[in-house]
Amino acid sequence: MLESLLGNNTIEKILFFLETYEQGYPQGIAKVFNTPVNGIQQQLRRLEDGGVVVSSLQGKTRIYEFNPRYPFLKELKTLLQKAMEFLSEREIEKYYRKRTRPRRKGKPY
């Protein structure tokens, strides 16, 4: 949907993911979309170089989130929210549905 504006489909997925979950790490994002982690890492690096996202280490894991100092963050989030209205219900259920309750105790991952 925003692929032509953002440059590629991977960046679109990453931005929708961060809009929904607020933060993420490359392996987790790649797992959600069933894509190679290398492509996710390259695009996250590109977004970080552009100042759109920032990263921090939590243990050995690099966590990415939107850069609160990015000058167009409010506009970007508004655009992403508007674009998400046009995603199919199936796609939203599959990729962008937040968990509403904790995992049942003892349930296998």
N, C-alpha and C positions, 0 to 999 in steps of 0.2 A: 504494500500500500504506500508506504513512505520510501520505498527502495530507491526510486528515481531521485528523490530529494536528498536522501542521506548517503547515497553512494552504493550501498549494497544491502542485501537482506540480513546479513549477520548483525550489522549495526542496529537495524530496526528491531531485531529480536532482543538484543542486549538492552536497548533503551526501554522497550516495553517491559522486559524483566525487571529492570531497576525501578521503573515507575511503579510496578506492582509490589515488589518485595523489598524495595528501598536499598538493599545491598546484596552482593553476591560474589562468589569466587569462580574463577574460570572453569574448573572441573565441574562444579555444580550446575553452572549455566549450560555447559556442553551436554551434561547428562539430561537435563530437562528437554533440550531440543534434539538430542541424539545426533550431535554433530561433532566433528573433531575438535579437541580442546585447543589445538594449535591456531585454528582460525579465530576462535573466541579470544585467545590471548593477544593475537595480532591486532584485532579491532579494539580491544580494551586499551592496549598500549597507544593506539592511534587516538582514541577518545581522551586518554589521559594527557597525551602530548598537546592536544587541542584545548585542554582545560575544562572539558565537559565533565569528566569524572576524576575522582581522586582515589588513591589506594592507601591502605595501611596494612601493616602486618599484625595478625593476631596469631601468636604462636609462629608456626611455619607457613600459615596460609595468608595469602594476599587477598584482602577484601576490598571490593570496589563499590563506590556509591557516587551519587551525583555530587559535584563540587558546589557547595553552598555559595561560593564566591563567583560562580560563573555568571556573567552579566545578563545572559538571556535564559537563565534557568526557569524563571516563572513562565515565560513564553514557550519554552521547550516542553515543559510539563503540561501546559494547556494544550499544545499541539498533540502531544502523545495521548492525553485523555480523550481528546476529540477523535483521534484516529482509532482508538480502541473501541469506540462506539460502533465502528463499521466492521469490526472483526466478527467472524461467525461465532455463534454460541459454542459450537464444537471446539473451535480453536481456543476460545477463552477457557472453557472447561479443561482442556488438555494441558495448556501451558500457563495460564495466568490466574488460576484460582488459588486464593490464599486458604491455608488451613484455618478452620474456624474453631477447632478444639484440639487439645493435645492428643498425641498418640496413646492408645489404650495400653496400660501397663502390661508388659510381657508379650506384646504383639511383635512378631519378627519384622525386621526391616526388609 
